Amino acid sequence: MNQSKISIYICGAHCSGKTTLQQSLQKHPEFKRFHFKTQDEIARALMKRKGYTKEDLKNKHLYFKFEHDLLYLQTTAEHNEISECNGEYRRFLWDRGVIDPIVYMKEIIGEDEATKCMELQSVTEALKRWKCGKNVLIIVTKPDKTFLEEDDIRMDGDFESIMNIHESTINLLNDIGISHKVINELDLKKRTQIVVNEVKGKWPEFFL
């Protein structure tokens, strides 16, 4: 395996089991021996740090600021992962990626604002790496009503709006030309194995 840094991004709408899948992968006997560093969801940390509640984010002005801040933090983290991380980790498992705040911006604020965000240099650089695909695996998890739960952070919304975000994620990735794997399976063990199989197919040298 060369020394390029490898990234797996688990993307998609809320209530689609991204964090649960990330945690399951880290426990998988084949997967965990490759020492992927878990990169936790930035959105939750940002909400806690700024003191935002999901009620606050019903205000479109605050929501725009939140997603703009989130996009900055996400692109910075992805850049630092590639350019500045000089520790033992060269493989990263992300809970969400740069595409997610763009999709939420599009669905909740509007397409014009999302387009402006995509024109930012930091975003175009991140998406260029995603599009190249050599060292990146993009996973999109499908939401399901069984994943719906209430807490102080998750956004409210009916299931139809959640599915709209899911479809918008897929459409945007297709429009940009970014290869990705959509997981429609709901069973966690099967979801986990699908990702492991994708890793085996993309980077077979991991398993030699």
C-alpha positions in Angstrom: 0.0 0.0 0.0 1.4 3.4 -0.9 1.6 6.2 1.6 -1.4 8.2 0.2 -4.0 9.0 2.8 -7.2 7.0 2.4 -10.7 8.4 3.3 -14.1 6.7 3.7 -17.0 9.2 3.9 -20.4 8.0 5.2 -22.8 10.6 3.9 -26.5 11.2 3.6 -29.6 12.5 5.4 -30.1 12.4 9.1 -31.9 9.3 10.4 -30.0 7.1 8.0 -27.7 5.3 10.5 -24.4 6.9 9.5 -22.9 7.1 13.0 -24.1 3.6 13.8 -22.5 2.2 10.7 -19.3 4.0 11.5 -19.2 2.5 14.9 -20.0 -1.0 13.6 -17.1 -0.8 11.1 -14.7 0.0 13.8 -15.7 -3.2 15.6 -15.6 -5.4 12.4 -12.7 -8.0 12.7 -11.5 -7.5 9.2 -11.9 -3.7 9.1 -10.5 -2.7 12.5 -7.1 -4.1 11.9 -6.4 -1.4 9.3 -6.5 1.3 12.0 -8.9 3.8 10.4 -9.1 6.9 12.5 -12.7 7.8 13.3 -13.6 11.4 12.3 -16.7 12.2 14.2 -19.7 14.3 12.9 -18.7 17.9 13.0 -22.3 19.3 13.0 -23.1 18.0 16.5 -19.8 19.4 17.9 -20.5 22.8 16.3 -24.1 22.9 17.7 -22.8 22.2 21.2 -19.9 24.7 20.9 -22.1 27.5 19.6 -25.0 26.6 21.9 -27.5 26.1 19.0 -30.6 24.1 19.5 -32.7 22.5 16.8 -35.3 25.2 17.5 -32.7 27.9 16.7 -32.1 26.3 13.3 -35.7 26.8 12.3 -34.6 30.4 11.8 -33.3 30.5 8.2 -30.7 33.2 9.0 -29.2 31.2 11.8 -29.5 28.0 9.8 -27.5 29.6 6.9 -24.8 30.8 9.3 -24.7 27.3 10.9 -24.3 25.5 7.5 -21.8 28.0 6.3 -19.7 27.6 9.5 -20.1 23.8 9.2 -18.9 23.8 5.6 -15.8 25.8 6.6 -15.0 23.4 9.4 -15.6 20.4 7.2 -13.4 21.5 4.3 -10.7 22.6 6.8 -10.7 19.2 8.5 -10.6 17.4 5.2 -7.7 19.6 4.0 -5.8 19.1 7.3 -6.3 15.4 7.0 -4.5 15.4 3.7 -1.9 18.1 4.2 -1.1 18.5 7.8 -1.7 15.3 9.7 1.7 13.8 10.3 0.8 11.2 13.0 0.4 7.5 12.7 -2.9 7.6 10.9 -3.2 7.6 7.2 -6.7 6.1 6.9 -9.8 8.0 8.0 -13.4 7.0 8.5 -15.7 10.1 8.4 -19.2 10.6 9.7 -20.4 12.9 6.9 -18.4 14.9 4.4 -18.2 18.1 2.5 -21.2 17.2 0.3 -23.6 17.1 3.2 -23.8 20.8 4.2 -24.1 21.7 0.6 -27.1 19.4 0.2 -28.7 20.7 3.3 -28.1 24.3 2.2 -29.7 23.5 -1.2 -32.8 21.8 0.3 -33.4 24.3 3.2 -32.0 27.6 2.0 -32.0 27.4 -1.7 -30.1 26.2 -4.8 -28.5 29.6 -5.4 -26.8 29.6 -2.0 -25.7 26.0 -2.4 -24.2 26.9 -5.8 -22.2 29.8 -4.3 -20.9 27.5 -1.6 -19.7 25.0 -4.3 -17.7 27.8 -5.9 -15.6 28.4 -2.8 -12.0 27.3 -3.4 -11.9 25.1 -0.3 -15.0 23.3 -1.6 -13.8 22.9 -5.2 -10.5 21.5 -3.9 -12.2 18.9 -1.7 -14.7 17.9 -4.4 -11.8 17.5 -6.9 -10.2 14.9 -4.6 -13.6 13.2 -4.2 -14.1 13.2 -8.0 -10.7 11.7 -8.6 -11.7 8.9 -6.3 -8.4 7.1 -6.1 -8.0 7.5 -2.4 -11.7 8.1 -1.5 -14.7 5.9 -1.0 -18.1 7.6 -0.7 -20.9 5.7 1.0 -24.5 7.1 1.1 -26.8 5.5 3.6 -30.6 5.4 3.0 -32.9 6.8 5.7 -35.6 4.6 7.2 -38.5 5.4 9.6 -37.1 2.9 12.0 -34.1 5.2 12.5 -36.2 8.2 13.5 -35.7 9.3 17.1 -36.0 12.5 19.0 -33.1 14.2 20.7 -32.0 17.8 21.3 -29.8 18.0 18.2 -31.4 16.1 15.3 -33.4 18.2 13.0 -37.2 17.9 13.0 -38.9 17.1 9.7 -41.3 14.6 8.2 -39.9 11.5 6.6 -40.6 12.8 3.1 -38.3 15.8 3.6 -35.6 13.4 4.9 -35.9 11.3 1.8 -35.7 14.5 -0.3 -32.3 15.1 1.3 -31.3 11.6 0.5 -32.3 11.8 -3.1 -30.7 15.3 -3.4 -27.4 13.8 -2.1 -27.4 11.1 -4.8 -28.4 13.6 -7.5 -25.6 16.1 -6.6 -23.0 13.4 -6.5 -24.1 12.1 -9.9 -24.2 15.7 -11.3 -20.6 16.3 -10.2 -19.5 12.9 -11.4 -18.5 11.5 -8.0 -18.5 7.7 -7.8 -20.4 6.5 -4.7 -22.1 3.4 -3.2 -25.7 3.8 -2.0 -26.6 1.3 0.8 -30.3 0.5 0.8 -29.9 -2.4 3.1 -31.2 -1.7 6.6 -29.6 -4.6 8.6 -26.5 -3.3 10.3 -24.4 -6.4 9.9 -25.2 -6.5 6.2 -24.5 -2.7 5.9 -21.2 -3.2 7.5 -20.2 -6.1 5.3 -21.2 -4.0 2.2 -18.7 -1.4 3.2 -16.0 -4.0 3.9 -16.6 -5.5 0.5 -16.3 -2.1 -1.1 -13.0 -1.6 0.6 -11.8 -5.0 -0.6 -12.8 -4.2 -4.1 -11.2 -0.7 -4.1 -8.1 -1.4 -2.1 -7.5 -5.2 -2.3 -3.9 -4.7 -1.0 -5.5 -4.1 2.4 -6.4 -7.7 2.6 -3.3 -9.4 1.2 
